[in-house]
């Protein structure tokens, strides 16, 4: 059983510089908090889903699905 969520892969997303990835993460976080209307958050969610698909992050999402559901329930 792995103790980390890192999965080595040879994708374009994995080959980006770490500072670039942190900048993109920051941009996603700022955009999520700045947008007030739920309909405008939909493209952001699609972009995050696309990046998860490109980075082969489905396994991590499956492992953390209970946490995601609990966070969603407690923020309602």
Order of alpha helices (4+ residues) and beta strands (2+ residues): alpha-alpha-alpha-alpha
